């Protein structure tokens, strides 16, 4: 089996010299440095205006090729920036790269999203529903079956006990989601839309004034349950902001509450796995996401999940 090459700063610098005229004229070579997030694609900053993403294996290369086509399809439908590729090709046989223009701004982990930023997110969710599903499927975007909220709830119950032992969480809070309630929040037929499926804080570009300026990393996009993106926003910006944005986008109580509970169960399970050594995510971030997902919101106070 051929071992996948590991790119170094020299590898990246040599590639960039062939892609950017200004880089080739600099005797010291272009300024390149790895981006901490998104390690799957081996992402590098190139100066201040570009980002180079290297697919580490052939599966990732396939997803990257699909992503480049999908971004062009999505761009006219959403009110926020979608990265634009200025150069693409192979950095090693069978392994792709894309050199993208950087979207100015920080992340949702660095800047709070303002009320106007929530409207940006609402426009994003609205635009995602407007992307023609058939065209996305033609590009190779896969369909994903909706997750069982009841199965997730059952997994979260022992995880909540683990968190209680570590004094991280009160497991009684999970009792708000009953088996009948989980059944009520099942997806309805015909609701599949294009879903980014990875709307975590580092993939939202947020300016210092709280506006959402862009959405990054489209490799995980699927045609599926829109509540997954609502759940992602709950982890990134908090349940209140996520539900307000989804409501502005025209989603009713069912998908909003489903997204809320997907996020809540996910955060309980992931933090428990981290404490048990089965997950290597940043502990502080997982704790913060737990707090965001479990924010109390008005919608759940006025929406009854009946026991019958």
Backbone as a ProteinNet text record, in pm:
[ID]
protein_1_A
[PRIMARY]
XXXXXXXXXXXXXXXXXXXXXXXXXXXXXXXXXXXXXXXXXXXXXXXXXXXXXXXXXXXXXXXXXXXXXXXXXXXXXXXXXXXXXXXXXXXXXXXXXXXXXXXXXXXXXXXXXXXXXXXXXXXXXXXXXXXXXXXXXXXXXXXXXXXXXXXXXXXXXXXXXXXXXXXXXXXXXXXXXXXXXXXXXXXXXXXXXXXXXXXXXXXXXXXXXXXXXXXXXXXXXXXXXXXXXXXXXXXXXXXXXXXXXXXXXXXXXXXXXXXXXXXXXXXXXXXXXXXXXXXXXXXXXXXXXXXXXXXXXXXXXXXXXXXX
[TERTIARY]
84.8	0	88.3	57.9	134.7	95	192.8	164.3	131.3	27.3	-11.7	98.1	141.8	246.3	196.2	287.1	253.3	308.7	221.6	271.3	345.9	453	528.8	514.7	567.6	564.5	636.7	746.2	819.1	735.3	662.4	573.7	469.5	406.9	301.2	357.8	473.3	535.1	567.8	620.1	654.1	528.6	419.6	295.4	240.4	240.5	183.3	261.8	392.5	474.4	425	372.9	324.1	183.5	114.9	-25.1	-44.4	41.2	26.5	148.6	126.1	237.5	318	245.1	315.8	401	358.8	437.3	566.4	559	676.8	784.2	747.6	844.8	912	867	923.7	1037.2	1164.2	1277.3	1261	1195.1	1176.5	1063.9	989.3	876.3	753.7	635.5	512.1	503.7	433.6	410.3	300.4	334.2	235.6	240.7	125.5	119.3	-6.3	-0.1	-117.3	-229.6	-348.9	-467.6	-497.9	-523	-545	-669.9	-778.9	-903.7	-900.8	-994.1	-1014.9	-899	-841.8	-724	-745	-869	-894.3	-843.9	-854.5	-814.9	-676.2	-608.8	-474.4	-474.1	-534	-559.8	-446.7	-407.4	-297.1	-339.3	-302	-312.5	-200.9	-233.7	-133.7	-141.3	-45.9	-54.7	-179	-242.5	-364.2	-488.6	-467.4	-581.3	-626.1	-550.4	-584.3	-575.1	-646.2	-643.5	-623.1	-526.4	-499.3	-546.6	-630.2	-681.8	-637.2	-570	-513.5	-590.5	-647.1	-716.9	-613.8	-627.9	-526.9	-539.3	-653.8	-672	-771.7	-792.5	-876.2	-1023.7	-1070.6	-1209.1	-1228.8	-1132.8	-1140.6	-1130.5	-1049.6	-1037.4	-1171	-1241.6	-1372.7	-1469.3	-1468.3	-1557.8	-1520.7	-1389.5	-1348.1	-1391.3	-1377.2	-1424	-1574.2	-1648.7	-1793	-1822.1	-1745.7	-1766.1	-1749.3	-1647.2	-1622.3	-1741.9	-1802	-1920.6	-2040.7	-2053.3	-2167.8	-2163.5	-2044.8	-2034.9	-2087.6	-2059.1	-2110	-2261.7	-2319.3	-2464.6	-2529.5	-2467.8	-2526.7	-2514.8	-2404.1	-2369.2	-2482.4	-2555.9	-2661.4	-2780.5	-2791.2	-2911.1	-2895.4	-2772.8	-2752.4	-2695.7	-2729.1	-2687.2	-2550.2	-2479.6	-2347.1	-2244.9	-2117.9	-2013.6	-1992	-1972.3	-1929.1	-1790.8	-1689.8	-1553.9	-1545.5	-1458.7	-1435.1	-1294.9	-1284.2	-1154.6	-1089.4	-962.5	-888.4	-797.4	-776.5	-696.9	-729.2	-730.9	-758.9	-684.6	-653.7	-580.4	-538	-425.9	-373.7	-238.1	-221.8	-92.4	-4.2	-69	-1.3	-93.9	-43.5	-129.1	-257	-371.4	-499.8	-548.1	-465.9	-501.7	-518.5	-633.5	-667	-629.5	-626.8	-614.4	-710.3	-744.6	-811.4	-749.8	-713.8	-665.8	-782.7	-832.9	-953.1	-918.9	-1001.7	-993.3	-1045.5	-970.9	-1013.1	-1133.7	-1229.2	-1345.3	-1308.3	-1304.7	-1260	-1351.8	-1291.9	-1368.1	-1310.7	-1368.5	-1329	-1424.4	-1438.2	-1529.9	-1636.1	-1736.1	-1839.6	-1786.6	-1666.7	-1603.3	-1531.4	-1507.2	-1434.6	-1526.6	-1635.7	-1727	-1869.3	-1942.5	-2083.9	-2163.8	-2266.9	-2355.1	-2462.4	-2478.5	-2575.7	-2714.7	-2812.9	-2948.6	-2950.2	-2872.3	-2864.3	-2795.3	-2697.1	-2632.1	-2729.2	-2823.6	-2925.7	-3010.8	-3037.4	-3110	-3026.8	-2894.3	-2806.4	-2821.7	-2825.1	-2840	-2976.6	-3079.2	-3211.9	-3210.4	-3142.4	-3131.6	-3055.2	-2955.1	-2879.2	-2968.2	-3042.7	-3130.8	-3238.6	-3290.3	-3390.1	-3330.2	-3208.4	-3142.7	-3113.2	-3077.4	-3047.8	-3171.1	-3288.2	-3411.8	-3440.3	-3387.9	-3415.9	-3322.9	-3213.2	-3121.5	-3192.9	-3200.2	-3272.4	-3208.7	-3285.4	-3233.3	-3186.8	-3259.2	-3222.3	-3086.9	-3060	-2930.1	-2817.8	-2842.7	-2741.4	-2713.1	-2817.4	-2800.6	-2723.1	-2745.8	-2672.8	-2523.2	-2487.7	-2347	-2283.5	-2366.3	-2313.5	-2337	-2413.3	-2444.5	-2530.9	-2488.4	-2564.1	-2689.1	-2780.6	-2896.5	-2863.7	-2909.4	-2885.1	-3018.5	-3042.3	-3165.9	-3166.7	-3282.1	-3288	-3251.6	-3184.7	-3148.9	-3270.6	-3269.4	-3375.7	-3349.4	-3438.9	-3422.4	-3439.7	-3524.7	-3542.9	-3416.2	-3350.9	-3225.8	-3119	-3116.2	-3019.1	-3049.4	-3177.1	-3216.1	-3170.5	-3186.6	-3145.3	-2994.3	-2918.2	-2773.5	-2735.1	-2813.4	-2781.1	-2807.2	-2896.5	-2931	-2809.7	-2737.4	-2618.6	-2507.6	-2499.8	-2399.3	-2425.2	-2552.3	-2587.6	-2546.8	-2557.4	-2514.1	-2362.6	-2288.4	-2143.8	-2111.3	-2183.6	-2160.4	-2200	-2304.3	-2345.8	-2237.2	-2173.7	-2064.9	-1949.9	-1926.5	-1819.3	-1867.2	-1991	-2050.3	-2052.4	-2080.4	-2087.4	-2231.6	-2327.6	-2462	-2561.2	-2683.4	-2791.6	-2873.4	-2865.9	-2935.1	-3086.8	-3142.5	-3287.2	-3334.7	-3245	-3282.8	-3318	-3255.7	-3281.9	-3423.3	-3482.6	-3617.1	-3721.7	-3684.9	-3777.8	-3813.9	-3722.5	-3748.9	-3794.8	-3923.2	-3980.3	-3985.3	-4001.2	-4017.6	-4132.9	-4251.7	-4356.5	-4316.6	-4244.3	-4199.4	-4103	-4010.9	-3917.9	-3993.7	-4099.7	-4179.8	-4250.1	-4297.1	-4362.7	-4268.1	-4139.8	-4042.3	-3974.2	-4032.4	-3979.6	-3997.2	-3910.8	-3920.2	-4044.9	-4093.5	-4210	-4165.6	-4243.2	-4205.8	-4194	-4099	-4085.5	-4018.8	-3948.5	-3888	-3738.6	-3681	-3536.4	-3498.4	-3390.4	-3335.8	-3183.8	-3116.2	-2971.2	-2930.4	-2845.7	-2802.3	-2650.1	-2597.5	-2451.7	-2392	-2458.5	-2427.1	-2299.4	-2244.9	-2125.5	-2116.5	-2229.7	-2235.7	-2182.8	-2057.5	-1999.1	-1935.9	-1897.9	-1853.3	-1738.8	-1644.2	-1526.2	-1558.5	-1677	-1714.9	-1807	-1840.1	-1915.8	-1818.8	-1812.6	-1727.8	-1811.1	-1767.3	-1842.5	-1754.2	-1807.6	-1731.6	-1740.3	-1660	-1654	-1787	-1869.7	-1999.7	-2110	-2073	-2170.6	-2244	-2210.3	-2273	-2210	-2290.9	-2240.2	-2204.7	-2075.8	-2027.1	-2005.7	-1989.8	-1964.2	-1981.1	-1987.6	-1996	-1891.9	-1807	-1693.9	-1718.6	-1634.7	-1626.3	-1758.5	-1776.6	-1899.6	-1882.5	-1776.8	-1750	-1849.5	-1914.6	-2007.5	-2152.7	-2180.6	-2318.7	-2394.1	-2522.2	-2609	-2747.2	-2828.3	-2971.3	-3038.5	-3096.5	-3149.2	-3229.6	-3217.8	-3299.7	-3254.4	-3337.5	-3296.1	-3270.7	-3326.5	-3302.6	-3155.8	-3079.9	-2937.1	-2862.4	-2900	-2835.4	-2881.8	-3006.2	-3052.9	-2975.7	-2951.8	-2871.7	-2729.9	-2671.3	-2536.3	-2527.5	-2628.3	-2629.4	-2645.9	-2721.3	-2735.5	-2600.3	-2516.1	-2382.8	-2291.9	-2311.8	-2222.7	-2258.7	-2388.3	-2429.2	-2530.4	-2569.7	-2665.8	-2804.7	-2881.1	-3014	-3108.8	-3101.2	-3191.3	-3171.7	-3046.6	-3017.5	-3050.9	-3021.7	-3048.9	-3197.6	-3279.3	-3423.9	-3483.5	-3432.7	-3482.9	-3452	-3330.5	-3294.2	-3380.4	-3401	-3481.8	-3626.4	-3677.4	-3815.2	-3827.4	-3728.3	-3727.1	-3721.6	-3658.1	-3646.4	-3772.8	-3872.4	-3998.8	-4017.4	-3924.8	-3939.9	-4032.4	-4118.6	-4212.4	-4153.7	-4241	-4196.1	-4132.4	-4187.3	-4137	-3989.6	-3950.5	-3808.2	-3718.1	-3768	-3686.3	-3658.1	-3762.3	-3743.5	-3664.8	-3685.4	-3607.3	-3458.3	-3427.1	-3288.4	-3230.8	-3310.4	-3266.9	-3230.3	-3316.5	-3291.2	-3182.5	-3166.1	-3050.3	-2921.4	-2915.7	-2796.3	-2775.7	-2881.8	-2868.9	-2819.4	-2878.7	-2833.5	-2689.8	-2658.2	-2522.4	-2419.1	-2447.4	-2347.5	-2328.4	-2435.9	-2424	-2338.9	-2366.7	-2294.6	-2146.9	-2119.5	-1980.3	-1896.4	-1953.8	-1876.3	-1849	-1947.6	-1926.2	-1816.4	-1817.4	-1712.4	-1575.7	-1572.9	-1444.9	-1394.2	-1482.5	-1441.1	-1397.9	-1453.9	-1417.8	-1297.8	-1241.7	-1125.5	-1155.6	-1283.8	-1321.4	-1340.2	-1319	-1327.9	-1212.1	-1150.8	-1033.4	-1059.4	-1187.7	-1221.1	-1177	-1159.5	-1118.4	-1222	-1178.4	-1270.9	-1347.9	-1277.4	-1344.2	-1450.7	-1421.7	-1520	-1642.3	-1621.2	-1734.2	-1819.3	-1757.5	-1832.9	-1913.3	-1851.4	-1921.1	-2038.6	-2019.8	-2128.8	-2243.3	-2211.1	-2315.8	-2398.9	-2331.5	-2403	-2490.2	-2436.8	-2514.5	-2638.9	-2622	-2733.9	-2843.7	-2804.7	-2902.3	-2957.3	-2936.4	-3002	-3153.8	-3220.1	-3366.7	-3421.5	-3519.8	-3578.2	-3729.1	-3790.1	-3933.2	-4012.8	-3967.2	-4043.4	-4074.7	-3978.3	-4003.1	-4096.2	-4107.5	-4197	-4343	-4365.1	-4501.5	-4543.9	-4452.5	-4485.3	-4489.8	-4606.6	-4624.5	-4588.4	-4497.5	-4468.4	-4547.9	-4663.2	-4757.3	-4707.7	-4751.1	-4709.7	-4790.2	-4911.1	-4991.9	-4934.1
-119.5	0	124.4	220	343.6	434.4	484	570.6	711	769.6	904.8	1002.5	1089.5	1184.9	1286.6	1332.8	1434.2	1568	1666.8	1795.3	1870.6	1935.7	2021.2	2165	2256.6	2397.2	2416.4	2342.8	2353.9	2301.7	2191.5	2137.3	2240.7	2298.5	2396.7	2520.5	2565.7	2685.6	2664.2	2547.2	2517.9	2515.1	2457.5	2453.3	2593.2	2673.8	2808	2894.3	2874.4	2951.4	2931.6	2813.2	2785.8	2840.3	2878.3	2919.1	3069.9	3139.6	3283.6	3355.9	3450.6	3523.5	3599.3	3664.6	3743	3655.8	3529.1	3438	3397.3	3379	3338.1	3444	3571.9	3680.2	3710.7	3646.9	3671.5	3572.5	3621.5	3528.9	3442	3495.2	3420.4	3317.4	3326.5	3236	3290.4	3241.2	3290.7	3253.2	3336.7	3309.7	3204.5	3085	2978.4	2928	2897	2843.5	2758.4	2650.1	2561.1	2624.3	2594.3	2636.3	2528.1	2566.6	2467.7	2384.9	2450.3	2379.4	2304.8	2210.9	2142.5	2055.8	1979	1901.5	1795.5	1751.8	1647.7	1689.3	1816.5	1863.5	1926.3	1925.2	1981.5	2122.5	2211.3	2346.8	2440.1	2528	2621.2	2762.8	2858.4	2998.2	3028	3103.2	3150.4	3302.4	3364.9	3507.9	3541.3	3653.6	3695.3	3683.8	3649	3654.8	3520.1	3413.4	3284.1	3171.4	3065.4	2943.5	2826	2741.5	2622.3	2500.4	2417.6	2297.6	2176.2	2084.4	1965.6	1842.3	1769.3	1645.2	1539.7	1476.5	1382.4	1241.8	1208	1073.8	1081.8	968.1	969.6	993.5	946.8	975.4	1125.2	1186.7	1331.6	1406.7	1355.4	1418.4	1414.5	1301.9	1289.9	1391.9	1404.8	1501.3	1644.5	1670.2	1806.4	1842.2	1749.8	1775.6	1805	1726.5	1749.1	1884.2	1917.5	2044	2163.7	2160	2271.8	2296.5	2188.5	2203.6	2249.9	2196.3	2232.3	2379.4	2430.2	2570.6	2662.1	2628.3	2709.3	2702.8	2586.9	2572.4	2651.6	2649.9	2712.9	2865.2	2915.9	3057.6	3154.4	3133.9	3231	3230.8	3129.8	3114.4	3168.2	3189.5	3227.7	3368.9	3442.7	3582	3600.7	3490.1	3497.8	3441.9	3472.5	3429	3279	3219.1	3080.4	3087.3	3020.2	3035.3	3012.8	3089.9	3079.4	3026.1	2927.3	2868.7	2948.9	2990	3060.3	2963.4	2844.8	2742.5	2608.1	2505.5	2370.7	2270.3	2157.2	2055.4	1944.6	1879.1	1771.2	1812.6	1795.4	1825.9	1700.9	1583	1454.6	1367.1	1265.4	1185.5	1136.4	1178.6	1137.8	1219.3	1312.3	1392.7	1538.5	1593.6	1725.9	1837.5	1958	2079.4	2183.4	2280.2	2401	2519.4	2621.1	2747.6	2843.7	2879.2	2961.6	3102.8	3196.4	3332	3329.6	3383.9	3384.9	3477.1	3434.4	3517.5	3599	3732.2	3814.3	3798.4	3792.6	3784	3679.4	3670.5	3569.4	3451.8	3380.2	3267.1	3294.6	3207.4	3221.1	3187.8	3129.1	3107.3	3233.8	3326.7	3449.4	3570	3573.6	3687.3	3639.6	3711.2	3681.5	3724.3	3648.1	3680.5	3776.9	3889	3991.5	3954.3	4040.6	4019.2	4024.5	4115.4	4121.1	3995.3	3945.8	3821	3704.3	3704.9	3599.6	3606.1	3728.3	3742.3	3687.4	3706.7	3646	3494.3	3435.1	3289.4	3244.7	3326.3	3294.1	3294.2	3392.9	3396.4	3277	3234.3	3116.2	2992.1	2969.9	2853.3	2859.1	2978.9	2994.3	2958.8	3007.6	2978.6	2831.5	2763.6	2620.3	2542.4	2584.5	2517.9	2543.5	2656.5	2693.4	2624.5	2564.3	2494.9	2372	2359.2	2244.8	2111.5	2029.9	1902.6	1812.9	1813.7	1726.4	1765.7	1895.8	1939.6	1900.3	1916.1	1876.7	1727	1649.1	1504.2	1467.4	1541.6	1517.7	1540.7	1632.7	1660.6	1552.2	1461.5	1355	1375.5	1478.7	1500.1	1383.8	1312.5	1194.5	1230.7	1137.9	1152.2	1087.1	1148	1095.4	1076.3	956.9	929.8	1007.9	1053.8	1126.3	1035.3	1092.1	1014.7	992.2	881.1	850.8	927.8	1019.9	1097.5	1009	908.3	817.3	736.1	687.7	613.8	704.4	828.4	923.8	952.7	964.3	989	874.3	749.6	634.9	633.3	676.8	685.3	796	901.6	1015.8	988.3	895.2	869.5	822.8	716.1	678.4	783.3	854.2	960	1070.3	1102.2	1205.8	1164.6	1034.8	988.2	1004	979	999.7	1145.7	1236.2	1379.1	1420.6	1357.2	1389.1	1350.4	1235.5	1192.5	1292.2	1351.4	1451	1592.2	1604.4	1733.6	1830.2	1775.1	1856.1	1883.2	1804.8	1811	1747.1	1801.1	1743.2	1651	1519	1427.2	1441.9	1505.9	1525.7	1613.7	1695.1	1783.6	1703.4	1587.3	1504.7	1446.5	1440.7	1385	1471.6	1593.9	1678.3	1614.6	1533.4	1464.7	1322.9	1299.2	1167.4	1085.8	952.9	874.1	922.6	954.4	1009.2	1142.7	1224	1351.7	1332.1	1236.4	1206.7	1160.2	1080.5	1033.9	1150.6	1246.9	1364.4	1445	1440.8	1521.8	1445.7	1332.5	1259.8	1345.1	1324.7	1401.9	1363.4	1459.2	1435.9	1401.4	1321	1285.4	1410.1	1406.1	1514.4	1639.6	1630.9	1751.1	1762	1668.5	1671.3	1793.9	1860.1	1975.3	1960.9	2051.9	2054.4	2099.8	2021	2047.6	2057.8	2163.8	2179.9	2068.4	2035.7	1920.3	1934.8	2055.2	2075.5	2222.2	2277.5	2419.6	2446.8	2411.3	2444.3	2582.7	2632.9	2770.9	2806.3	2715.2	2746	2755.4	2709.2	2715.8	2833.9	2913.4	3036.1	3153.4	3233.8	3353.1	3469.1	3526.3	3631.3	3755.2	3870	3994.5	4048.4	4148.8	4203.8	4265.7	4307.8	4367	4262.4	4132.6	4026	3979	4031.2	3982.6	3850.4	3760.9	3635.3	3660.3	3650.5	3688.8	3570.9	3452.1	3338.9	3206.4	3099	2962.7	2879.5	2810.6	2735.8	2584.7	2510.7	2364.1	2296.4	2272.7	2212.7	2064.8	2002	1862.9	1764.5	1801.3	1708.3	1728.7	1815.1	1846.5	1721.8	1716	1604.8	1658.6	1575	1602.4	1527.2	1601.5	1533.4	1624.5	1599	1658.6	1802.1	1903.9	2041.4	2068.4	1984.4	2002.3	1983.3	1913.1	1894.9	2028.3	2116.4	2247.5	2336.5	2321.6	2395.2	2349.5	2217.3	2163.1	2217.2	2222.6	2275.1	2419.1	2499.7	2639.2	2650.1	2558.3	2560.5	2542.7	2455.4	2435.3	2554.7	2620.9	2728.9	2862.8	2893.4	3027.4	3024.3	2906	2895.5	2860	2792.6	2746.8	2861.4	2967.2	3080.2	3139.7	3170.9	3230.6	3134.3	3005.2	2906.5	2896.5	2890.8	2877.4	3006.1	3120.7	3247	3254.4	3214.9	3216.6	3119.2	2998.6	2899	2944.8	3009.1	3059.8	3169.4	3259.2	3363.6	3302.5	3186.1	3117.5	3041	3041.7	2978.2	2839.5	2792.9	2661.3	2671.4	2570.7	2568.6	2506.9	2485.7	2436.9	2298.5	2209.3	2071.7	2065	2119.2	2110.3	2189.2	2299.6	2377.4	2297	2237.6	2158.3	2030.6	1973.4	1854.9	1891.1	2002.7	2046.6	2072.9	2133.4	2162.6	2034	1932.1	1807.8	1722	1731.5	1666.2	1723.3	1855.4	1921.1	1884.9	1881.1	1852.5	1710.6	1615.3	1476.8	1459.8	1519.1	1508.5	1562.7	1677.6	1739	1657	1598.7	1512.9	1390.3	1328.2	1206.6	1236.6	1343.3	1373.3	1413	1492.2	1531.2	1410.1	1319.8	1197.5	1112.6	1100.8	1024.1	1088.2	1219.7	1289.2	1260.7	1263.3	1237.3	1092.5	1002.5	860.8	825.7	926.7	903.1	846.2	847.1	791.6	899.1	1023.2	1135.2	1227.8	1285.1	1368.8	1515.5	1554	1693.2	1782.2	1912.5	2006.2	2009.5	1981.7	1971.9	2101.8	2214.1	2342.3	2371.5	2339.5	2362.7	2273.6	2147.2	2056.4	2103.3	2155.2	2209.8	2332.3	2417.2	2536.4	2499.3	2401.4	2357.7	2298.6	2227.5	2174.5	2288.6	2393	2507.3	2575.5	2591.5	2657.3	2576.3	2444.7	2360.2	2354	2367	2353.6	2486.6	2593.3	2720.2	2700	2749.6	2743.1	2847	2807.4	2899.9	2901.7	3011	3028.4	2921.3	2880.2	2786	2657.6	2604.8	2478.4	2497.3	2621.4	2646.2	2652	2689.5	2704.5	2589	2497.7	2383.2	2257.6	2197	2081.3	1952.2	1872.3	1738.8	1639.6	1599.7	1519.9	1379.4	1321.2	1186	1077.4	1112.1	1004.7	956.8
0	0	0	-88.7	-95.2	20	94.1	207.8	159.2	217.7	181.6	222.1	131.5	168	269.7	352.8	452.2	405.8	381.9	333.2	443.4	405.1	496.1	449.2	528.4	487.8	355.5	335.1	208.6	92.2	115.5	12.3	-26.9	75.9	51.6	-17.3	29.9	-27.6	-176.1	-208.6	-347.7	-434.6	-383.9	-459	-480.9	-375.1	-384.5	-482.8	-490.1	-586.3	-729.8	-758.1	-894.2	-916.3	-807.9	-818.5	-814	-739.7	-720.8	-775.3	-864.9	-924.6	-820	-724.3	-623.7	-532.8	-514.4	-430.2	-500.6	-631.3	-704.1	-711.4	-695	-703.5	-570.9	-462	-329.2	-303.6	-289	-267.8	-143.2	-40.2	84.1	72.8	-35.5	-50.2	21.2	-11.6	49.6	197.4	271.8	413.6	425.7	472.5	489.7	633.2	687.5	823.2	835.4	908.9	919.3	999.3	959.6	1033.7	1136.3	1258.9	1365.1	1339.1	1291.4	1270.5	1138	1124.9	998	954.9	1045.9	1014.1	908.3	886.9	788	650.3	619.1	486.5	486.4	601.4	608.7	551	625.8	580.6	619.8	525.8	547.8	509.3	595	555.8	456.1	353.5	256.8	257.3	326.1	345.6	425.3	392	462.2	374.5	247.6	155.1	100.5	130.1	71.1	174.4	146.1	227.1	132.5	163.3	82.7	159.4	94.4	158.9	78.1	144.6	80.8	126.4	32.8	67.9	107.3	225.5	272.7	215.7	156.9	101.2	-13.7	-79.8	-200.6	-169.2	-53.8	-16	5.5	73.8	96.3	-36	-128.2	-260.1	-334.4	-323.9	-387.6	-328.6	-194.5	-130	-168.8	-183.3	-218.7	-360.5	-454.2	-590.9	-591.4	-513.5	-505.6	-439.5	-338.2	-267.2	-359.9	-446.1	-536.5	-627.2	-677	-762.1	-680.6	-558.9	-475.1	-435	-404	-364.7	-474.5	-599.5	-710.4	-717.9	-685.8	-687.6	-574.2	-457	-338.7	-342	-394.2	-381.3	-417.8	-527.8	-561.8	-466.2	-382.6	-300.1	-158	-112.7	27.3	36.2	145.4	157.1	221.3	248.3	309.1	210.8	236	143.1	151.8	35.3	22.5	-43.4	10.7	-42.1	-193	-255.4	-399.4	-424	-510.8	-544.7	-656.7	-634.8	-739.1	-814.5	-756.3	-823.4	-761.5	-843.8	-794.3	-881.1	-824	-897	-803.6	-832.8	-748.9	-692.3	-560.6	-499.4	-491.3	-509.1	-516.7	-601	-668.2	-755.3	-685.3	-738.4	-683.8	-566	-516.4	-399.3	-442.1	-415.9	-467	-369.9	-425.5	-343.6	-398.9	-315.6	-362.8	-290.7	-367.2	-310.6	-314.4	-196.3	-185.3	-140.8	-181.2	-127.3	15.6	108.5	248.8	266.5	348.8	381.7	505.2	496.6	609.9	730.5	848.1	971.5	1064.4	1183.1	1279.1	1272.1	1382	1388.8	1494.9	1499.2	1601.4	1739.9	1747.8	1877	1924.4	1831.4	1863.9	1878.9	1803.3	1804.8	1830.9	1915.7	1936.9	1814.6	1783.4	1672.4	1720.7	1652.1	1689.4	1638.4	1671.1	1620.6	1467.8	1409.6	1263.6	1210.6	1286.7	1248.1	1250.1	1344.1	1345	1218.4	1171	1044.6	928.3	935.4	834	834.4	954.7	965	913.2	939.6	887	734.6	676.2	531	476.7	551.5	510.7	510.5	617.8	624.9	517.1	491.3	385	249.8	225.6	98.5	79.7	187.2	176.8	132	178.4	135.2	-12.2	-63	-202.1	-301.9	-253.8	-344.6	-402.4	-534.7	-594.3	-553.2	-485.5	-435.4	-549.5	-659.5	-771.3	-828.7	-837.2	-888.3	-793	-661.8	-563.5	-573.2	-591.1	-600.3	-727.1	-833.9	-958.3	-939.5	-849.8	-821.1	-734.3	-683.4	-598.8	-451.5	-414.7	-273.5	-224.8	-119.8	-77.8	2.1	7.5	96.2	229.5	337.6	472.3	542.5	593.8	666.4	797.6	841.4	968.7	1085.6	1182.4	1301.2	1389.8	1461.9	1557.1	1685.9	1717.4	1840.2	1963.5	1954.3	2067.2	2092.2	1984.6	2001.6	2062	2019.6	2073.5	2220.5	2252.5	2392.5	2481.9	2434.9	2515.5	2536.6	2435.7	2452	2550.1	2552.6	2638.3	2786.4	2817.2	2958	3038.9	2999.8	3077.5	3067.9	2953.4	2941.1	3042	3064	3161.9	3303.1	3332.9	3464.8	3480.5	3371.5	3374.9	3403.8	3339.7	3361.9	3503	3555.9	3693	3792.1	3771.7	3859.1	3856.4	3739.4	3725.5	3759.7	3806.1	3842.6	3723.9	3606.1	3484.5	3441.1	3493.4	3437.3	3533.3	3538.9	3618	3527.3	3547.1	3455.4	3456.4	3560.1	3563.8	3448.1	3395.4	3284.8	3159.6	3144.5	3027.5	3031.3	3149.6	3162.1	3092.1	3053.9	2977.9	2844.3	2790.3	2663.5	2694.9	2684.1	2710.7	2581.6	2591.5	2467.9	2380	2437.2	2349.4	2287.3	2365	2310.6	2195.3	2209.5	2100.9	1976.5	1996.9	1883.8	1814.7	1894.4	1836.4	1748.6	1781.6	1709.6	1596.4	1556.2	1441	1315.4	1216.8	1093.2	1015.8	938.3	854.3	711.1	640.1	502	414.4	321.7	225.9	277.4	390.8	448.2	420	345.6	320.7	238.2	280	208.1	206.8	136.4	143.3	282.9	347.7	484.5	485.9	543.2	552.7	636.7	749	833.1	915.4	920.9	1004	1044.9	1087.7	1120.7	1261.2	1285.8	1414.5	1408	1525.5	1534.6	1443	1424.3	1343.2	1195.8	1154	1013.1	982.6	1084.6	1063.6	1070.4	965.2	964.4	1017.4	1128.1	1196	1208.6	1173.2	1183.4	1325.9	1355.2	1490.9	1533.6	1435.9	1470.3	1483.1	1475.5	1497.7	1374.8	1257.5	1134	1091.1	1037.1	982.9	836.8	804.4	672.3	577.8	632.1	544.1	614.9	536.9	589	514.9	591.3	536	539.9	469.8	472.5	438.5	308.3	258	224.6	273.3	235.2	295.1	404.7	469.4	430.9	333.9	297.6	251.5	290.4	252.3	220.4	160.4	148.9	262.1	355	472.1	563.1	690.2	794.6	824.3	798.5	825.8	973.8	1061.3	1204.3	1239.4	1155.7	1183.5	1177.6	1084.9	1079.7	1194.2	1236.8	1354.4	1477.5	1486.6	1596.1	1591.6	1472	1459.3	1505.3	1470.2	1513.5	1664.9	1724.8	1870.6	1938.2	1883.8	1939.6	1912.5	1798.2	1756.8	1820	1827.8	1872.4	1986.2	2032.3	2141.4	2091.1	2176.4	2135.8	2104.4	2185	2161	2023.5	1989.1	1859	1746.4	1765.5	1661.6	1632.3	1736.7	1717.7	1662.3	1706.3	1649.4	1500.3	1461.2	1319.7	1239.5	1293.7	1222.7	1210.1	1313.4	1308.7	1203.5	1198.2	1095	955.7	945	815.8	778.7	866.2	834.2	890.7	975.1	1035.9	1157.3	1172.3	1282.7	1408	1507	1636.9	1628.1	1545.1	1541.1	1498.9	1381.9	1345.5	1439.8	1494.6	1588.2	1715.1	1772	1893	1863.3	1746.5	1710.1	1703.6	1639.9	1633.5	1771.4	1856.7	1993.3	2067.3	2054.2	2128.2	2063.6	1933.5	1872.4	1930.9	1940.5	1995.3	2141.3	2218	2361	2385.3	2315.8	2333.5	2285	2169.7	2116.3	2214.8	2275.3	2363.7	2491.3	2542.2	2660.6	2627.4	2514	2475.3	2449.2	2376.7	2340.2	2461.4	2550.6	2668.6	2757.2	2770.2	2848	2785.5	2652.9	2585	2606.3	2609.6	2633	2774.2	2871.7	3009.9	3029.6	2947.5	2955.5	2866.8	2798.1	2713.8	2577.9	2536.4	2406.2	2300.3	2336	2242.6	2274.9	2172.6	2194.6	2160.9	2156.8	2130.6	2245.8	2219.4	2325.9	2438.3	2560.2	2672.8	2694.2	2691.7	2717.7	2612.9	2486.6	2380.7	2399.8	2433.8	2456.4	2573.6	2677.4	2791	2749.5	2667.9	2620	2530.8	2443.5	2356.7	2437.1	2544.2	2632.7	2690.4	2737.4	2794	2689.8	2568.7	2462.6	2427.2	2412.3	2370.2	2475.4	2602.7	2710.6	2759.7	2682.9	2716.1	2715.3	2817	2819.4	2721.5	2640.6	2544	2560.1	2515.5	2532.6	2459.7	2342.9	2261	2336.7	2411.4	2480.2	2599.9	2649.4	2761.7	2717.1	2590	2543.4	2451.3	2422.6	2337.6	2423.5	2430.9	2519.2	2445	2505.5	2454.3	2538	2487	2567.1	2589.5	2698.7	2735.9	2665.2	2616.2	2557.2	2427.4
[MASK]
++++++++++++++++++++++++++++++++++++++++++++++++++++++++++++++++++++++++++++++++++++++++++++++++++++++++++++++++++++++++++++++++++++++++++++++++++++++++++++++++++++++++++++++++++++++++++++++++++++++++++++++++++++++++++++++++++++++++++++++++++++++++++++++++++++++++++++++++++++++++++++++++++++++++++++++++++++

